[in-house]
């Protein structure tokens, strides 16, 4: 799944999210307050998603796309939460990997998936006193991964903007909203969690971008209004 398929999927997700927004606006009494709260921010997330798509189109021409296509490999579409299954290992069975979680894309997509999951799961974790301490721990884990990854497989200049777009795109919000009925039934708190994370995500990704630039000596054009 290279850029063309990725862009098509993102456009489809944006369309699904907008469809839900229209349904809730037409019949507000038919949906719980959680739906109204999260869809109140729909315009922001839709604008962010479209900005990322335009960013991709502006940064990759046919020549650079052909070069990157040669680097494609099998990667995780979304990093599985059972990446390290301690119970499975101790019981002698192997954790199951679902094929639908795989995609054909650049290896850097695995890195983006890991960084995104660490950011999301870290903010849900407990055991740290105060948001400041928790934020520092999350940042340290993310920055360590960037450094370790660079020692094994340095990013080239063509990959860095792609990694940035994968991190900026509001994937989690779009997934929740495109499956809003199931989300409201199974995890309504997840909607509020995504909104809380979004308040800090821009600044965290800005620091990640700066670290990538420093580590690889690449200049990545920022989406300034998102990072502010």
N, C-alpha and C positions, 0 to 999 in steps of 0.2 A: 504494500500500500504506500506508494510514493505520493508526491504532492497532489496530482490530479485527483486521485481517490480521496485523499485527506480533505482537500478543499470541498469536494462534493459531499462528503459525510458531514463536514462542519456546516455547510449551507443547509443540509437536510435537518440537522439538529436545531439550527436557528429557526427554521420554518416550524418545527414541532413545538418549540418553546413559544413562539409567537401565536400558534394556534391555541395553546392552552391559555395564554394570556387573554385572547379574545373570548374564549368560552367563559372564563371566570368573570370577565367584565360584563358579558351579556346576562349571566345568571349569578350574580354575586351571592344571593342567599343560599345557593345550592352547594357552596364550598366553605370549608372551615376557615377560621381566621388565618391559619398558617399559609394557606394558598394566597390570601390577599397580601400578607406581609411580604412573602418572597417575590410575588409578581409586581409588587410596588417598585422593585428594583430592576424589573425586566428591561426597561429601556437602557439602563446603564450596562447590563451584561450583554445585551444585543449589540450595542455600540462597540463594546470591547471586542466581542467576537468578530464583528465585521472589520474592525481596525486591524486585527491580526491577519485576516485573510488578505486585506489590501497590502499589508506589510510583506507577506509572502510573495505576492504577485510583483511587488516593486523590487524585491531583492533577488529574484531568481529568473533569469532569462533562459532561453533554450540551451545555450552553451553550458552554463553552470548546472542546469538540470541534468544534461547528458553526462556530465562528469560525476555528479552525485549518484546517479543511477547505478554506476559501476560499483559503488560502495555498498549497495543494498544487501541486506541480510535478513534472516528470520529473527524477529524481536518480539517482545511483549507489547501488545496493544495497551494494556494496563497491567502494572506490576501486580501479580497475585498476592493476596494477603497471607497465603500459606507458603511463601517463598522459602522460609525455614520452618519446617514442621517438626518440632522437637518430639512430640508425641508419636508421630509416624516413625521417626528414626529409632526411638527406643522400643517400639513394638515390632520392629523388623519389617514394616511395610513402607512403601515409597509413597510420598504425597502425589496426588493426581494433578496433572497439568492439563487444562482444558484447551483443545485446539483453537477455540474461538477467541482465546486471549492472545493468539499469535498474529503477527502481521509481517508483511514484507516491507521493510523500511530501512532507514539508516540506523546503524548501531547506536547513534546518539539518542535515539528514541527510548532505548532501555534506560539510559542515564536520566532522561527527562522523567520517565515513569517512576523511577526510584526516588528522585528528588521530590516529585509531587507527592508521592505517597508518604514519604518521611515528613514532609511539611504538614500534611493533613492529619496523619496519625499522631504525630508529635503534639499537635495542638489539642488532640482529644485525650492525651495521656494524663495520668494523675501521678501524685507523689512529689511534685515540686511545689515549693511555696512561692506564690506570686507569678504574675505573667512575665515579669522581667527575667527571672531566673529560667522560666520555661523557654522563653524566646531565645535566650543565650544558648541553651542546650540544643535547640533545634538548629540554630545557625551554625553551631560548631559541627554538628553531624553533617549538614549539607556541605559546608566548606571542606570538611575532611574528604568527603566523597569526590568533590571536584579535584582536589589535589591528588588523591590516589588514582583517579581515572586518568589524569594527565600523565602520570608516571608510566601507565601501561599503554594507553592509546591516546596520544595527543589529538585534539580536535584540529581540523584544518579550518581555514577562514570561511569556507563555504558552509560548514556545518554549524558554526557558532550562532548565526542568526536564526537557523532552524531550531536549535535548542532553545533559544530565547522565546520564539513564538510558541513552542510546545508548552513552555512554563507559563506564559502570559495568558494563553487562551483559557477561558473559564470552563474547562471541561467538566468539572464536578457539578457546577451549577446547571449546565446544559443537560447532563445526564439525569439529574434529579427532576428537572422541570419537564423533560421530554417523556418521563415516566411518572408524571405527577400523581396519578391515582394510586399507584403502588407506593410511592414515596409517602403520601399522606397516611396510608394504611400501616406501613411497616416502620417508617422512620421520620415522623413529622419534625422531630427535634433536629434532624439533619439539615432541614431548610434553614433554621436559625443558625446552626453551626457554620454553614457555608457563608452566610452573611457576616458573621463575626470574623471568620478567617479572612474575608475579603478586605476588611478594614486594615489588616496588616500585610496582606500578600504583596501589594505593590512595592512597599519598602523592602521586604525580604528579597524579592526578585531583583530589585535594583542593586542590592548588595551582592547577590549572586552574579549579576551581569558584570559588575565591577571586578569581582574576583576572577571570572572567566577572562576578562580583558587583561588583567594583570598576569594571570597564569600563562595564557597563550599568546600574549602580546597582540590581541585582536581588538579592533574597534567595533563595537556592536551598537548600531543606532538604537537608542532607547525610544520607547513609547512614553514620552515625558509625562503626559497627563495621568497615565496609569501609575507611574512610579511616585508621583508627588503625594 
